[in-house]
Amino acid sequence: MIRILICDDQDVVREGLHAILRTAPNMQIVGVAGDGAAAIELTTQQQPDIVLMDLNMPGMTGIQATRIIREKYPGVRVLALTTYDADEWVFDAIRAGASGYLLKDTPRAGLIKAIEGTCAGQTFVDPGVAGKLFAQVARSSSPTDTTIADSLNAREREILKLLARGMSNTEIAARLFLSDGTVRNYVSSIFAKLNVSDRTQAAVIALKYGLAE
């Protein structure tokens, strides 16, 4: 059973999500929050598997709440669900630790599939948003040929693959039986070899060149 926390400041959206998700036999809504602060409090109380997080909310934004939740509870996934596809929202959400980014007009079947996949460690990004990520990489000075894998050793490729799935350093460390510090060092080395400055760019390169398979 997937335990879900919904966070959105609009009653109609919360009610709509509740109506959709309660029809899924393998999902249970354990809480509903109207702002980022409430989402953090309910995450502490309910320990959901995933938080459906709106981003533009009064008070504490969804991006701020995502960052805090991912730092305090690295096992809890956050799936950004918003009406915004502007570049700054996309990148800020992913940098804060969101495991995926969907727009609120995502069809029911797509939403349920994304929730299930995100909890299984996959990354779901709305097609329109994915285009922005690839465009960002294309504008960067990142490597542009398929030989980039040759610059990474086996452990670095393994860590890059997990990073591209949205896993945090702590989660990667637990999966590979490494210390957090060791993973941080590997991630820094990966950034240097790929000539990128953040996890988003590294993840997109991994996806673009088949290193996240």
N, CA, C and O of each residue as an XYZ file, in Angstrom:
852
protein
N       0.840     -1.197      0.000
C       0.000      0.000      0.000
C       0.880      1.254      0.000
O       1.760      1.391      0.850
N       0.650      2.160     -0.938
C       1.410      3.401     -1.030
C       0.707      4.476     -0.204
O      -0.456      4.795     -0.450
N       1.416      5.026      0.771
C       0.859      6.051      1.648
C       1.171      7.429      1.056
O       2.328      7.765      0.805
N       0.115      8.215      0.839
C       0.246      9.475      0.109
C      -0.189     10.659      0.960
O      -1.208     10.612      1.649
N       0.610     11.724      0.897
C       0.243     12.999      1.505
C       0.036     14.010      0.386
O       0.896     14.172     -0.481
N      -1.103     14.688      0.406
C      -1.418     15.703     -0.599
C      -1.189     17.077     -0.004
O      -1.661     17.371      1.094
N      -0.461     17.923     -0.727
C      -0.224     19.290     -0.264
C      -0.570     20.268     -1.379
O       0.107     20.311     -2.406
N      -1.621     21.052     -1.179
C      -2.056     22.056     -2.151
C      -2.913     23.073     -1.411
O      -3.667     22.708     -0.508
N      -2.804     24.349     -1.785
C      -3.552     25.368     -1.061
C      -4.956     25.591     -1.610
O      -5.690     26.437     -1.098
N      -5.340     24.850     -2.640
C      -6.666     25.014     -3.218
C      -7.551     23.812     -2.872
O      -7.201     22.665     -3.151
N      -8.700     24.100     -2.262
C      -9.622     23.036     -1.857
C     -10.036     22.168     -3.035
O     -10.094     20.944     -2.914
N     -10.324     22.793     -4.175
C     -10.822     22.039     -5.317
C      -9.776     21.056     -5.834
O     -10.115     19.965     -6.291
N      -8.511     21.444     -5.762
C      -7.434     20.556     -6.216
C      -7.279     19.392     -5.247
O      -7.167     18.240     -5.667
N      -7.274     19.690     -3.954
C      -7.146     18.631     -2.957
C      -8.293     17.625     -3.080
O      -8.081     16.414     -3.019
N      -9.504     18.144     -3.254
C     -10.663     17.262     -3.380
C     -10.582     16.418     -4.654
O     -10.952     15.244     -4.660
N     -10.087     17.043     -5.743
C      -9.956     16.316     -6.996
C      -8.942     15.190     -6.902
O      -9.191     14.079     -7.369
N      -7.805     15.480     -6.300
C      -6.781     14.448     -6.135
C      -7.286     13.330     -5.231
O      -7.049     12.150     -5.488
N      -7.978     13.717     -4.181
C      -8.522     12.717     -3.257
C      -9.486     11.796     -3.993
O      -9.458     10.580     -3.805
N     -10.340     12.383     -4.834
C     -11.321     11.584     -5.576
C     -10.642     10.630     -6.547
O     -11.085      9.495     -6.719
N      -9.568     11.086     -7.183
C      -8.851     10.240     -8.143
C      -8.127      9.096     -7.443
O      -8.234      7.939     -7.848
N      -7.401      9.429     -6.402
C      -6.506      8.447     -5.790
C      -7.237      7.420     -4.924
O      -6.742      6.309     -4.735
N      -8.392      7.778     -4.405
C      -9.090      6.801     -3.577
C      -9.665      5.663     -4.415
O     -10.113      4.654     -3.872
N      -9.652      5.827     -5.749
C     -10.114      4.745     -6.624
C      -9.003      3.744     -6.911
O      -9.261      2.671     -7.457
N      -7.768      4.086     -6.548
C      -6.641      3.173     -6.773
C      -6.538      2.213     -5.587
O      -6.366      2.664     -4.455
N      -6.639      0.921     -5.813
C      -6.689     -0.040     -4.705
C      -5.406     -0.138     -3.887
O      -5.430     -0.607     -2.749
N      -4.288      0.301     -4.459
C      -3.008      0.158     -3.766
C      -2.522      1.467     -3.156
O      -1.347      1.587     -2.808
N      -3.423      2.463     -3.021
C      -3.016      3.760     -2.504
C      -3.894      4.186     -1.338
O      -5.099      3.934     -1.320
N      -3.263      4.837     -0.366
C      -3.975      5.319      0.817
C      -3.550      6.755      1.095
O      -2.359      7.029      1.239
N      -4.495      7.663      1.172
C      -4.196      9.054      1.503
C      -4.143      9.182      3.023
O      -5.135      8.938      3.709
N      -2.972      9.568      3.543
C      -2.780      9.619      4.989
C      -2.837     11.035      5.543
O      -2.778     11.232      6.756
N      -2.954     12.023      4.656
C      -3.030     13.399      5.122
C      -3.213     14.368      3.984
O      -2.871     14.074      2.839
N      -3.765     15.547      4.309
C      -3.966     16.614      3.338
C      -3.504     17.911      3.981
O      -3.960     18.268      5.067
N      -2.590     18.622      3.305
C      -2.037     19.864      3.843
C      -2.334     21.015      2.897
O      -2.444     20.834      1.684
N      -2.464     22.220      3.484
C      -2.760     23.389      2.678
C      -1.579     24.302      2.458
O      -1.695     25.292      1.735
N      -0.439     23.995      3.065
C       0.767     24.798      2.849
C       1.992     23.974      3.202
O       1.879     22.858      3.708
N       3.160     24.534      2.932
C       4.403     23.801      3.128
C       4.669     23.425      4.571
O       5.131     22.319      4.852
N       4.381     24.338      5.491
C       4.631     24.056      6.907
C       3.768     22.885      7.380
O       4.241     22.011      8.107
N       2.507     22.873      6.965
C       1.612     21.782      7.348
C       2.083     20.463      6.731
O       1.953     19.404      7.344
N       2.624     20.535      5.526
C       3.122     19.321      4.872
C       4.267     18.707      5.663
O       4.341     17.487      5.810
N       5.156     19.549      6.170
C       6.281     19.055      6.967
C       5.781     18.419      8.255
O       6.246     17.351      8.652
N       4.831     19.083      8.905
C       4.281     18.556     10.164
C       3.596     17.209      9.948
O       3.774     16.281     10.737
N       2.808     17.107      8.870
C       2.104     15.864      8.602
C       3.060     14.759      8.156
O       2.827     13.581      8.429
N       4.129     15.144      7.474
C       5.131     14.147      7.095
C       5.766     13.543      8.337
O       6.004     12.337      8.404
N       6.038     14.395      9.323
C       6.608     13.921     10.581
C       5.640     12.961     11.282
O       6.053     11.945     11.840
N       4.372     13.293     11.246
C       3.371     12.493     11.963
C       3.030     11.197     11.225
O       2.911     10.139     11.843
N       2.874     11.282      9.916
C       2.329     10.161      9.153
C       3.369      9.327      8.415
O       3.090      8.183      8.055
N       4.568      9.876      8.180
C       5.620      9.155      7.454
C       5.085      8.553      6.140
O       5.121      7.336      5.957
N       4.594      9.398      5.236
C       4.068      8.884      3.967
C       5.192      8.341      3.087
O       6.367      8.620      3.325
N       4.825      7.575      2.083
C       5.806      7.114      1.098
C       6.103      8.211      0.092
O       7.216      8.312     -0.423
N       5.089      9.040     -0.186
C       5.251     10.076     -1.203
C       4.373     11.272     -0.861
O       3.277     11.127     -0.320
N       4.883     12.462     -1.191
C       4.128     13.699     -1.015
C       3.865     14.289     -2.388
O       4.795     14.505     -3.165
N       2.587     14.553     -2.694
C       2.235     15.281     -3.916
C       2.258     16.754     -3.536
O       1.407     17.223     -2.781
N       3.237     17.479     -4.063
C       3.541     18.813     -3.560
C       3.268     19.910     -4.587
O       3.890     19.956     -5.648
N       2.314     20.801     -4.245
C       2.163     22.017     -5.028
C       3.356     22.915     -4.706
O       3.942     22.798     -3.630
N       3.718     23.802     -5.618
C       4.919     24.608     -5.408
C       4.626     26.043     -4.993
O       5.265     26.565     -4.079
N       3.678     26.680     -5.647
C       3.404     28.091     -5.382
C       2.296     28.226     -4.354
O       1.113     28.264     -4.691
N       2.703     28.299     -3.088
C       1.736     28.423     -1.997
C       2.120     29.585     -1.097
O       3.300     29.926     -1.013
N       1.158     30.204     -0.422
C       1.483     31.298      0.501
C       2.272     30.786      1.699
O       2.177     29.615      2.067
N       3.044     31.671      2.294
C       3.866     31.241      3.423
C       5.049     30.430      2.938
O       5.802     30.884      2.076
N       5.222     29.244      3.477
C       6.298     28.366      3.040
C       5.926     27.716      1.714
O       4.909     27.028      1.625
N       6.732     27.926      0.693
C       6.437     27.372     -0.621
C       6.681     25.863     -0.657
O       7.305     25.289      0.236
N       6.177     25.256     -1.701
C       6.397     23.824     -1.867
C       7.852     23.487     -2.077
O       8.304     22.413     -1.679
N       8.597     24.389     -2.700
C      10.023     24.148     -2.921
C      10.761     24.131     -1.584
O      11.595     23.258     -1.345
N      10.457     25.088     -0.718
C      11.084     25.112      0.605
C      10.706     23.871      1.399
O      11.552     23.265      2.057
N       9.447     23.499      1.336
C       8.992     22.327      2.078
C       9.632     21.054      1.536
O       9.989     20.158      2.301
N       9.775     20.976      0.228
C      10.418     19.810     -0.391
C      11.835     19.644      0.107
O      12.260     18.537      0.439
N      12.565     20.737      0.158
C      13.964     20.681      0.607
C      14.051     20.178      2.050
O      14.898     19.343      2.366
N      13.190     20.677      2.913
C      13.218     20.279      4.319
C      12.810     18.819      4.480
O      13.445     18.074      5.226
N      11.758     18.410      3.785
C      11.291     17.025      3.887
C      12.355     16.057      3.406
O      12.584     15.022      4.032
N      13.005     16.382      2.303
C      14.019     15.475      1.754
C      15.254     15.410      2.654
O      15.914     14.374      2.734
N      15.561     16.513      3.325
C      16.706     16.511      4.238
C      16.396     15.732      5.514
O      17.238     14.978      6.002
N      15.186     15.914      6.055
C      14.824     15.267      7.316
C      14.393     13.818      7.119
O      14.648     12.963      7.967
N      13.742     13.554      6.001
C      13.191     12.217      5.746
C      13.563     11.764      4.336
O      12.715     11.765      3.444
N      14.810     11.382      4.128
C      15.277     11.041      2.771
C      14.534      9.875      2.136
O      14.585      9.702      0.919
N      13.846      9.075      2.941
C      13.088      7.956      2.381
C      11.742      8.359      1.813
O      11.090      7.560      1.139
N      11.310      9.602      2.078
C      10.022     10.088      1.580
C      10.243     10.754      0.222
O      11.047     11.678      0.102
N       9.534     10.286     -0.786
C       9.629     10.874     -2.121
C       8.713     12.091     -2.211
O       7.680     12.154     -1.544
N       9.098     13.045     -3.034
C       8.258     14.215     -3.296
C       8.041     14.319     -4.800
O       8.995     14.375     -5.575
N       6.773     14.346     -5.201
C       6.421     14.500     -6.605
C       5.761     15.857     -6.765
O       4.651     16.077     -6.279
N       6.444     16.767     -7.447
C       5.895     18.103     -7.661
C       4.731     18.008     -8.628
O       4.846     17.425     -9.707
N       3.610     18.587     -8.229
C       2.395     18.550     -9.039
C       1.870     19.980     -9.081
O       1.330     20.476     -8.092
N       2.027     20.646    -10.228
C       1.783     22.076    -10.274
C       1.269     22.523    -11.626
O       1.294     21.766    -12.596
N       0.806     23.749    -11.679
C       0.363     24.325    -12.955
C       1.506     25.036    -13.651
O       1.345     25.495    -14.782
N       2.653     25.137    -13.007
C       3.756     25.937    -13.530
C       4.788     25.076    -14.245
O       5.241     24.061    -13.718
N       5.160     25.505    -15.475
C       6.224     24.805    -16.180
C       7.367     25.753    -16.523
O       8.201     25.444    -17.374
N       7.407     26.921    -15.853
C       8.484     27.881    -16.080
C       9.810     27.288    -15.625
O       9.863     26.510    -14.673
N      10.880     27.665    -16.317
C      12.199     27.097    -16.048
C      12.575     27.155    -14.578
O      13.046     26.166    -14.015
N      12.367     28.317    -13.948
C      12.850     28.473    -12.581
C      12.127     27.524    -11.628
O      12.730     27.036    -10.673
N      10.847     27.257    -11.873
C      10.119     26.328    -11.026
C      10.638     24.905    -11.211
O      10.821     24.175    -10.237
N      10.868     24.523    -12.441
C      11.353     23.172    -12.742
C      12.676     22.913    -12.051
O      12.820     21.931    -11.323
N      13.631     23.778    -12.274
C      14.973     23.543    -11.746
C      15.018     23.664    -10.230
O      15.696     22.881     -9.565
N      14.298     24.645     -9.676
C      14.303     24.802     -8.219
C      13.688     23.584     -7.534
O      14.176     23.143     -6.493
N      12.617     23.039     -8.118
C      11.965     21.878     -7.515
C      12.890     20.673     -7.517
O      12.991     19.967     -6.514
N      13.561     20.433     -8.627
C      14.442     19.273     -8.714
C      15.671     19.455     -7.827
O      16.121     18.509     -7.181
N      16.203     20.652     -7.798
C      17.352     20.908     -6.929
C      16.978     20.764     -5.459
O      17.819     20.408     -4.634
N      15.723     21.040     -5.132
C      15.272     20.891     -3.743
C      15.113     19.432     -3.358
O      15.000     19.106     -2.176
N      15.104     18.545     -4.358
C      15.012     17.122     -4.055
C      13.788     16.423     -4.586
O      13.576     15.245     -4.298
N      12.959     17.137     -5.372
C      11.779     16.489     -5.950
C      12.208     15.344     -6.857
O      13.165     15.469     -7.622
N      11.495     14.233     -6.765
C      11.827     13.063     -7.575
C      11.179     13.093     -8.948
O      11.504     12.274     -9.808
N      10.268     14.028     -9.156
C       9.602     14.144    -10.438
C       8.813     15.427    -10.497
O       8.658     16.114     -9.487
N       8.305     15.761    -11.688
C       7.639     17.034    -11.880
C       6.508     16.840    -12.872
O       6.755     16.633    -14.060
N       5.267     16.905    -12.400
C       4.100     16.736    -13.259
C       3.220     17.977    -13.205
O       3.187     18.683    -12.197
N       2.516     18.233    -14.287
C       1.552     19.328    -14.312
C       0.195     18.805    -13.831
O      -0.091     17.612    -13.923
N      -0.626     19.711    -13.323
C      -1.883     19.296    -12.715
C      -2.900     18.760    -13.722
O      -3.890     18.141    -13.334
N      -2.659     18.995    -15.009
C      -3.582     18.441    -16.006
C      -3.166     17.046    -16.467
O      -3.690     16.537    -17.458
N      -2.223     16.424    -15.750
C      -1.829     15.050    -16.059
C      -3.036     14.124    -15.931
O      -3.723     14.161    -14.910
N      -3.311     13.299    -16.933
C      -4.460     12.390    -16.850
C      -4.363     11.449    -15.649
O      -3.273     11.190    -15.139
N      -5.504     10.946    -15.209
C      -5.572     10.070    -14.041
C      -4.603      8.906    -14.143
O      -3.854      8.636    -13.205
N      -4.613      8.209    -15.284
C      -3.744      7.039    -15.437
C      -2.272      7.436    -15.339
O      -1.462      6.709    -14.762
N      -1.931      8.599    -15.909
C      -0.547      9.061    -15.845
C      -0.121      9.414    -14.440
O       1.013      9.149    -14.041
N      -1.033     10.015    -13.683
C      -0.730     10.379    -12.297
C      -0.492      9.141    -11.454
O       0.478      9.078    -10.698
N      -1.364      8.162    -11.578
C      -1.223      6.934    -10.791
C       0.067      6.201    -11.167
O       0.783      5.703    -10.298
N       0.353      6.141    -12.460
C       1.588      5.494    -12.909
C       2.812      6.215    -12.360
O       3.784      5.578    -11.955
N       2.761      7.552    -12.346
C       3.890      8.336    -11.842
C       4.097      8.112    -10.350
O       5.236      8.014     -9.893
N       3.021      8.030     -9.592
C       3.128      7.791     -8.149
C       3.749      6.423     -7.895
O       4.665      6.289     -7.083
N       3.251      5.416     -8.589
C       3.783      4.061     -8.419
C       5.248      3.998     -8.826
O       6.067      3.403     -8.125
N       5.576      4.610     -9.955
C       6.952      4.574    -10.436
C       7.904      5.348     -9.555
O       9.026      4.908     -9.306
N       7.462      6.507     -9.077
C       8.307      7.318     -8.199
C       8.636      6.563     -6.923
O       9.773      6.606     -6.451
N       7.649      5.871     -6.360
C       7.891      5.084     -5.145
C       8.825      3.913     -5.411
O       9.464      3.401     -4.492
N       8.904      3.488     -6.677
C       9.799      2.384     -7.049
C      11.185      2.887     -7.460
O      12.036      2.101     -7.877
N      11.408      4.205     -7.341
C      12.722      4.754     -7.635
C      12.887      5.319     -9.027
O      13.994      5.703     -9.406
N      11.806      5.381     -9.807
C      11.880      5.947    -11.152
C      11.652      7.452    -11.104
O      11.220      7.996    -10.088
N      11.948      8.113    -12.218
C      11.777      9.553    -12.305
C      10.752      9.876    -13.384
O      10.903      9.461    -14.533
N       9.712     10.615    -13.016
C       8.676     10.991    -13.969
C       8.671     12.507    -14.124
O       8.574     13.248    -13.146
N       8.778     12.950    -15.366
C       8.776     14.375    -15.669
C       7.809     14.621    -16.816
O       7.840     13.916    -17.824
N       6.944     15.629    -16.659
C       6.007     15.968    -17.726
C       6.774     16.221    -19.022
O       7.821     16.868    -18.991
N       6.285     15.729    -20.159
C       7.010     15.891    -21.430
C       7.389     17.333    -21.740
O       8.483     17.594    -22.242
N       6.492     18.272    -21.443
C       6.808     19.672    -21.697
C       7.938     20.174    -20.821
O       8.755     20.990    -21.247
N       7.977     19.683    -19.603
C       9.035     20.064    -18.675
C      10.348     19.402    -19.060
O      11.408     20.020    -18.960
N      10.287     18.145    -19.502
C      11.504     17.431    -19.910
C      12.216     18.178    -21.016
O      13.446     18.209    -21.052
N      11.457     18.782    -21.924
C      12.074     19.548    -23.001
C      12.916     20.688    -22.473
O      13.979     20.981    -23.022
N      12.457     21.333    -21.417
C      13.217     22.421    -20.828
C      14.528     21.921    -20.215
O      15.558     22.591    -20.292
N      14.472     20.732    -19.604
C      15.679     20.173    -19.001
C      16.725     19.883    -20.073
O      17.901     20.209    -19.907
N      16.291     19.271    -21.167
C      17.228     18.955    -22.237
C      17.775     20.230    -22.875
O      18.947     20.294    -23.245
N      16.920     21.240    -23.001
C      17.377     22.501    -23.573
C      18.436     23.142    -22.694
O      19.389     23.739    -23.195
N      18.270     23.018    -21.381
C      19.245     23.570    -20.445
C      20.596     22.893    -20.622
O      21.636     23.551    -20.624
N      20.571     21.579    -20.771
C      21.815     20.848    -20.965
C      22.444     21.228    -22.292
O      23.661     21.387    -22.387
N      21.614     21.374    -23.319
C      22.132     21.718    -24.637
C      22.812     23.079    -24.625
O      23.758     23.303    -25.381
N      22.343     23.989    -23.777
C      22.934     25.329    -23.697
C      24.200     25.350    -22.864
O      24.978     26.303    -22.919
N      24.400     24.297    -22.097
C      25.570     24.262    -21.218
C      26.793     23.829    -22.007
O      26.702     23.504    -23.191
N      27.926     23.829    -21.343
C      29.173     23.408    -21.997
C      29.471     21.961    -21.691
O      30.630     21.549    -21.657
N      28.416     21.183    -21.467
C      28.587     19.784    -21.116
C      29.107     18.977    -22.297
O      28.971     19.423    -23.436
N      29.701     17.802    -22.068
C      30.162     16.961    -23.159
C      29.012     16.625    -24.103
O      27.876     16.483    -23.649
N      29.271     16.497    -25.383
C      28.212     16.291    -26.357
C      28.389     15.027    -27.168
O      27.734     14.879    -28.199
N      29.240     14.112    -26.754
C      29.348     12.861    -27.499
C      29.192     11.686    -26.561
O      29.275     11.834    -25.342
N      28.968     10.533    -27.127
C      28.646      9.352    -26.327
C      29.865      8.733    -25.653
O      29.735      7.707    -24.986
N      31.028      9.321    -25.809
C      32.228      8.783    -25.149
C      32.338      9.280    -23.708
O      33.300      8.955    -23.013
N      31.360     10.066    -23.257
C      31.475     10.604    -21.898
C      31.522      9.499    -20.857
O      32.113      9.674    -19.792
N      30.908      8.368    -21.153
C      30.932      7.265    -20.185
C      32.344      6.783    -19.942
O      32.652      6.275    -18.865
N      33.207      6.938    -20.934
C      34.585      6.472    -20.790
C      35.349      7.244    -19.725
O      36.340      6.751    -19.186
N      34.886      8.463    -19.418
C      35.594      9.264    -18.416
C      35.210      8.871    -16.998
O      35.855      9.290    -16.037
N      34.152      8.059    -16.865
C      33.679      7.654    -15.544
C      34.088      6.223    -15.250
O      34.012      5.359    -16.124
N      34.524      5.969    -14.020
C      34.828      4.590    -13.662
C      33.535      3.856    -13.322
O      32.465      4.465    -13.300
N      33.622      2.577    -13.062
C      32.426      1.757    -12.854
C      31.582      2.257    -11.681
O      30.355      2.299    -11.774
N      32.229      2.635    -10.582
C      31.489      3.108     -9.417
C      30.798      4.436     -9.715
O      29.661      4.649     -9.294
N      31.471      5.326    -10.433
C      30.873      6.614    -10.773
C      29.653      6.432    -11.679
O      28.651      7.129    -11.518
N      29.735      5.499    -12.630
C      28.587      5.240    -13.500
C      27.421      4.673    -12.693
O      26.261      4.983    -12.961
N      27.741      3.841    -11.706
C      26.710      3.264    -10.858
C      26.014      4.346    -10.039
O      24.790      4.345     -9.912
N      26.796      5.267     -9.487
C      26.235      6.352     -8.685
C      25.450      7.321     -9.560
O      24.398      7.809     -9.147
N      25.942      7.606    -10.757
C      25.230      8.490    -11.673
C      23.865      7.906    -12.035
O      22.877      8.632    -12.134
N      23.823      6.609    -12.227
C      22.561      5.934    -12.556
C      21.546      6.132    -11.433
O      20.378      6.413    -11.700
N      21.977      5.991    -10.186
C      21.067      6.160     -9.050
C      20.684      7.625     -8.871
O      19.546      7.941     -8.523
N      21.638      8.509     -9.109
C      21.370      9.941     -9.029
C      20.297     10.334    -10.042
O      19.413     11.137     -9.743
N      20.384      9.760    -11.242
C      19.412     10.069    -12.293
C      18.015      9.570    -11.949
O      17.027     10.045    -12.511
N      17.930      8.627    -11.040
C      16.625      8.121    -10.599
C      16.031      8.978     -9.493
O      14.950      8.683     -8.985
N      16.737     10.039     -9.121
C      16.229     10.951     -8.106
C      16.649     10.619     -6.687
O      16.124     11.199     -5.737
N      17.590      9.692     -6.527
C      18.011      9.301     -5.187
C      18.953     10.334     -4.588
O      19.777     10.915     -5.294
N      18.830     10.560     -3.291
C      19.716     11.480     -2.585
C      21.043     10.780     -2.282
O      21.170      9.568     -2.453
N      22.028     11.558     -1.830
C      23.321     10.971     -1.467
C      23.160      9.935     -0.358
O      23.812      8.891     -0.373
N      22.287     10.233      0.602
C      22.064      9.307      1.714
C      21.473      7.995      1.220
O      21.880      6.920      1.660
N      20.514      8.085      0.305
C      19.888      6.879     -0.239
C      20.881      6.077     -1.066
O      20.892      4.847     -1.012
N      21.714      6.771     -1.829
C      22.739      6.083     -2.627
C      23.730      5.378     -1.711
O      24.127      4.240     -1.962
N      24.120      6.068     -0.648
C      25.068      5.487      0.301
C      24.504      4.205      0.913
O      25.211      3.206      1.044
N      23.228      4.247      1.283
C      22.591      3.066      1.872
C      22.496      1.934      0.855
O      22.712      0.771      1.197
N      22.177      2.265     -0.386
C      22.026      1.238     -1.425
C      23.365      0.557     -1.724
O      23.414     -0.653     -1.943
N      24.447      1.337     -1.732
C      25.751      0.803     -2.134
C      26.656      0.473     -0.949
O      27.806      0.073     -1.133
N      26.134      0.643      0.268
C      26.911      0.358      1.486
C      28.184      1.205      1.547
O      29.274      0.713      1.838
N      27.999      2.503      1.259
C      29.092      3.461      1.333
C      28.747      4.529      2.371
O      27.595      4.632      2.791
N      29.718      5.307      2.778
C      29.437      6.414      3.688
C      28.910      7.596      2.885
O      29.145      7.697      1.681
N      28.197      8.487      3.566
C      27.690      9.690      2.894
C      28.843     10.505      2.310
O      28.739     11.031      1.202
N      29.927     10.604      3.050
C      31.072     11.369      2.588
C      31.683     10.796      1.319
O      32.075     11.534      0.415
N      31.760      9.478      1.263
C      32.303      8.833      0.067
C      31.430      9.122     -1.144
O      31.937      9.398     -2.231
N      30.109      9.058     -0.955
C      29.195      9.344     -2.061
C      29.335     10.797     -2.500
O      29.350     11.089     -3.696
N      29.436     11.707     -1.535
C      29.614     13.121     -1.894
C      30.860     13.320     -2.743
O      30.850     14.089     -3.704
N      31.929     12.627     -2.385
C      33.167     12.746     -3.158
C      32.986     12.212     -4.576
O      33.469     12.809     -5.538
N      32.292     11.093     -4.697
C      32.030     10.537     -6.023
C      31.168     11.493     -6.851
O      31.435     11.710     -8.032
N      30.133     12.062     -6.224
C      29.253     12.982     -6.942
C      30.033     14.208     -7.416
O      29.833     14.671     -8.539
N      30.910     14.731     -6.580
C      31.738     15.871     -6.977
C      32.620     15.511     -8.161
O      32.791     16.316     -9.077
N      33.182     14.304     -8.150
C      34.010     13.852     -9.250
C      33.195     13.717    -10.537
O      33.663     14.074    -11.618
N      31.969     13.198    -10.409
C      31.086     13.061    -11.566
C      30.779     14.431    -12.162
O      30.839     14.613    -13.378
N      30.450     15.398    -11.297
C      30.158     16.753    -11.784
C      31.353     17.307    -12.562
O      31.191     17.901    -13.628
N      32.546     17.106    -12.016
C      33.745     17.648    -12.660
C      33.973     16.999    -14.021
O      34.293     17.681    -14.995
N      33.808     15.687    -14.086
C      34.051     14.980    -15.349
C      33.002     15.295    -16.407
O      33.302     15.304    -17.601
N      31.769     15.555    -15.969
C      30.708     15.883    -16.924
C      30.615     17.382    -17.189
O      29.853     17.831    -18.045
N      31.402     18.143    -16.443
C      31.422     19.599    -16.575
C      30.037     20.202    -16.306
O      29.543     21.027    -17.074
N      29.428     19.773    -15.207
C      28.132     20.312    -14.798
C      28.256     20.822    -13.366
O      29.233     20.549    -12.669
N      27.236     21.569    -12.949
C      27.306     22.171    -11.614
C      26.230     21.684    -10.659
O      26.246     22.047     -9.483
N      25.283     20.860    -11.140
C      24.237     20.390    -10.231
C      23.702     19.037    -10.669
O      24.024     18.542    -11.749
N      22.876     18.448     -9.807
C      22.349     17.096    -10.022
C      21.399     17.041    -11.218
O      21.325     16.031    -11.918
N      20.678     18.133    -11.441
C      19.737     18.154    -12.556
C      20.457     17.955    -13.878
O      20.059     17.112    -14.681
N      21.508     18.718    -14.110
C      22.249     18.610    -15.356
C      22.901     17.232    -15.491
O      22.924     16.651    -16.575
N      23.428     16.720    -14.380
C      24.055     15.392    -14.424
C      23.019     14.324    -14.754
O      23.289     13.415    -15.539
N      21.835     14.432    -14.155
C      20.782     13.444    -14.396
C      20.315     13.476    -15.847
O      20.094     12.430    -16.457
N      20.168     14.667    -16.391
C      19.702     14.769    -17.774
C      20.737     14.219    -18.743
O      20.375     13.580    -19.731
N      22.023     14.456    -18.479
C      23.068     13.887    -19.322
C      23.014     12.365    -19.258
O      23.159     11.685    -20.274
N      22.804     11.837    -18.047
C      22.711     10.381    -17.902
C      21.556      9.824    -18.727
O      21.696      8.790    -19.381
N      20.420     10.509    -18.697
C      19.272     10.074    -19.469
C      19.523     10.231    -20.965
O      19.161      9.364    -21.760
N      20.135     11.328    -21.332
C      20.356     11.643    -22.740
C      21.275     10.636    -23.416
O      21.085     10.299    -24.584
N      22.274     10.158    -22.677
C      23.265      9.269    -23.269
C      23.125      7.823    -22.805
O      24.053      7.028    -22.955
N      21.973      7.483    -22.245
C      21.712      6.095    -21.903
C      22.479      5.583    -20.709
O      22.665      4.374    -20.568
N      22.933      6.481    -19.839
C      23.703      6.059    -18.661
C      22.812      5.812    -17.456
O      23.303      5.460    -16.383
N      21.495      5.993    -17.623
C      20.576      5.789    -16.511
C      19.761      4.511    -16.697
O      18.815      4.251    -15.952
N      20.134      3.726    -17.689
C      19.386      2.481    -17.973
C      19.645      1.450    -16.889
O      19.109      0.344    -16.948
